[in-house]
Amino acid sequence: MNILSIDTSASSFSLTLVKDGENITYVDSSDHISSETILVEINNLVTNCELNPKDINTVIYNNGPGSFTGVRVSSAIVQAIGFSNNCPVYGINALMLTAYSCFKKTNQSQIQVIKKAFGDKVFHGLFHLTNNSCTSKGSITTTNVSDVVIDQNYILLSDVKIILDEHKEDCLFICDFIGSELLIEYYDSYCSKKNKFDYKDALPSYAGHTI
């Protein structure tokens, strides 16, 4: 199994290629998301692993919410690879990845994530995690920060200044950079395995006005 994962949801991007169970990762920290650069680095990664692009048989990516341009770039790339190779694509929500990262570090199973969106808007979700599942309580929504209700039964994660200031004693800061290796771990832990390409799997989380 040759797996490529891509995370372009933040200002930097990372790529991980899994070959024969070994992870090889490339991280670009230039603060500039460029489809041309990403394609070059994917080609370098595949070539250095002595593979042909046609040898990739699973593609995973962070489908947002995050950098609008970055998520669109990776969505287009995974759609092209998935279609060309007729291999499954897995789009994983950024808030779920954030909750999973916290679960790994703290072993806390109930996590509330409040992430900056635009203006006074935030992305918001309540997540329940175990070693075998990651589910959301209700929908992952876009809402006004003033309308968010903090649930005391959940560990709180945020990158929103007003939330961090008001709950500084019990709010953990969301790191902007998630990374492609975490995508591999999430896929291994939670994703139901598929056999072929479906273009809907390559759509960003904001496609169709849903998260």
GIPE-V272668 format. One record per residue. N is the residue number from 1. SS is DSSP state (hx for helix, st for strand, lp for the rest). PHI is phi in whole degrees, -180 to 180 (999 if undefined). Layout:
# GIPE-V272668
n->N ss->SS phi->PHI
n->N ss->SS phi->PHI
This chain:
# GIPE-V272668
n->1 ss->lp phi->999
n->2 ss->st phi->-112
n->3 ss->st phi->-114
n->4 ss->st phi->-112
n->5 ss->st phi->-120
n->6 ss->st phi->-133
n->7 ss->st phi->-128
n->8 ss->lp phi->-120
n->9 ss->lp phi->-81
n->10 ss->lp phi->-120
n->11 ss->lp phi->-73
n->12 ss->lp phi->-105
n->13 ss->st phi->-135
n->14 ss->st phi->-141
n->15 ss->st phi->-130
n->16 ss->st phi->-132
n->17 ss->st phi->-115
n->18 ss->st phi->-104
n->19 ss->st phi->-129
n->20 ss->lp phi->53
n->21 ss->lp phi->79
n->22 ss->st phi->-105
n->23 ss->st phi->-92
n->24 ss->st phi->-121
n->25 ss->st phi->-119
n->26 ss->st phi->-120
n->27 ss->st phi->-122
n->28 ss->st phi->-108
n->29 ss->lp phi->-117
n->30 ss->lp phi->-81
n->31 ss->lp phi->63
n->32 ss->lp phi->-145
n->33 ss->lp phi->-84
n->34 ss->lp phi->-132
n->35 ss->hx phi->-62
n->36 ss->hx phi->-64
n->37 ss->hx phi->-63
n->38 ss->hx phi->-62
n->39 ss->hx phi->-63
n->40 ss->hx phi->-62
n->41 ss->hx phi->-71
n->42 ss->hx phi->-63
n->43 ss->hx phi->-61
n->44 ss->hx phi->-62
n->45 ss->hx phi->-64
n->46 ss->hx phi->-65
n->47 ss->hx phi->-65
n->48 ss->hx phi->-64
n->49 ss->lp phi->-91
n->50 ss->lp phi->58
n->51 ss->lp phi->-120
n->52 ss->lp phi->-101
n->53 ss->hx phi->-50
n->54 ss->hx phi->-69
n->55 ss->hx phi->-80
n->56 ss->lp phi->-73
n->57 ss->lp phi->-121
n->58 ss->st phi->-152
n->59 ss->st phi->-128
n->60 ss->st phi->-127
n->61 ss->st phi->-150
n->62 ss->st phi->-79
n->63 ss->lp phi->-95
n->64 ss->lp phi->88
n->65 ss->lp phi->-70
n->66 ss->lp phi->-178
n->67 ss->lp phi->-54
n->68 ss->hx phi->-59
n->69 ss->hx phi->-66
n->70 ss->hx phi->-60
n->71 ss->hx phi->-67
n->72 ss->hx phi->-63
n->73 ss->hx phi->-61
n->74 ss->hx phi->-68
n->75 ss->hx phi->-61
n->76 ss->hx phi->-65
n->77 ss->hx phi->-67
n->78 ss->hx phi->-69
n->79 ss->hx phi->-65
n->80 ss->hx phi->-66
n->81 ss->hx phi->-67
n->82 ss->hx phi->-60
n->83 ss->hx phi->-68
n->84 ss->hx phi->-64
n->85 ss->hx phi->-96
n->86 ss->lp phi->47
n->87 ss->lp phi->-115
n->88 ss->st phi->-67
n->89 ss->st phi->-117
n->90 ss->st phi->-122
n->91 ss->st phi->-96
n->92 ss->st phi->-115
n->93 ss->lp phi->-68
n->94 ss->hx phi->-64
n->95 ss->hx phi->-69
n->96 ss->hx phi->-66
n->97 ss->hx phi->-63
n->98 ss->hx phi->-63
n->99 ss->hx phi->-63
n->100 ss->hx phi->-64
n->101 ss->hx phi->-61
n->102 ss->hx phi->-67
n->103 ss->hx phi->-59
n->104 ss->hx phi->-62
n->105 ss->hx phi->-82
n->106 ss->hx phi->-112
n->107 ss->lp phi->62
n->108 ss->lp phi->-85
n->109 ss->lp phi->-91
n->110 ss->st phi->-117
n->111 ss->st phi->-134
n->112 ss->st phi->-106
n->113 ss->st phi->-116
n->114 ss->st phi->-126
n->115 ss->st phi->-119
n->116 ss->st phi->-54
n->117 ss->lp phi->-115
n->118 ss->lp phi->-149
n->119 ss->lp phi->58
n->120 ss->lp phi->-94
n->121 ss->st phi->-89
n->122 ss->st phi->-137
n->123 ss->st phi->-92
n->124 ss->st phi->-140
n->125 ss->st phi->-155
n->126 ss->st phi->-113
n->127 ss->st phi->-126
n->128 ss->st phi->-115
n->129 ss->st phi->-126
n->130 ss->lp phi->-133
n->131 ss->lp phi->-69
n->132 ss->lp phi->-116
n->133 ss->lp phi->-153
n->134 ss->st phi->-135
n->135 ss->st phi->-129
n->136 ss->st phi->-105
n->137 ss->lp phi->-87
n->138 ss->lp phi->78
n->139 ss->lp phi->-84
n->140 ss->lp phi->-82
n->141 ss->st phi->-120
n->142 ss->st phi->-110
n->143 ss->st phi->-149
n->144 ss->st phi->-71
n->145 ss->hx phi->-60
n->146 ss->hx phi->-70
n->147 ss->hx phi->-94
n->148 ss->lp phi->-77
n->149 ss->lp phi->-102
n->150 ss->lp phi->-78
n->151 ss->lp phi->-96
n->152 ss->lp phi->-67
n->153 ss->lp phi->-84
n->154 ss->lp phi->-119
n->155 ss->st phi->-69
n->156 ss->st phi->-101
n->157 ss->st phi->-125
n->158 ss->st phi->-159
n->159 ss->lp phi->-124
n->160 ss->lp phi->-94
n->161 ss->hx phi->-57
n->162 ss->hx phi->-64
n->163 ss->hx phi->-69
n->164 ss->hx phi->-63
n->165 ss->hx phi->-68
n->166 ss->hx phi->-77
n->167 ss->lp phi->-127
n->168 ss->lp phi->-61
n->169 ss->lp phi->-77
n->170 ss->lp phi->-138
n->171 ss->st phi->-119
n->172 ss->st phi->-94
n->173 ss->st phi->-84
n->174 ss->lp phi->-78
n->175 ss->lp phi->-74
n->176 ss->lp phi->-65
n->177 ss->lp phi->-96
n->178 ss->lp phi->-96
n->179 ss->lp phi->100
n->180 ss->hx phi->-73
n->181 ss->hx phi->-68
n->182 ss->hx phi->-66
n->183 ss->hx phi->-60
n->184 ss->hx phi->-63
n->185 ss->hx phi->-63
n->186 ss->hx phi->-62
n->187 ss->hx phi->-58
n->188 ss->hx phi->-62
n->189 ss->hx phi->-81
n->190 ss->hx phi->-125
n->191 ss->lp phi->-77
n->192 ss->lp phi->-74
n->193 ss->lp phi->-75
n->194 ss->lp phi->-119
n->195 ss->lp phi->-108
n->196 ss->lp phi->-149
n->197 ss->lp phi->-76
n->198 ss->lp phi->-135
n->199 ss->hx phi->-59
n->200 ss->hx phi->-63
n->201 ss->hx phi->-71
n->202 ss->hx phi->-95
n->203 ss->lp phi->-81
n->204 ss->lp phi->-62
n->205 ss->lp phi->-66
n->206 ss->lp phi->-88
n->207 ss->hx phi->-62
n->208 ss->hx phi->72
n->209 ss->hx phi->63
n->210 ss->lp phi->-123
n->211 ss->lp phi->-112
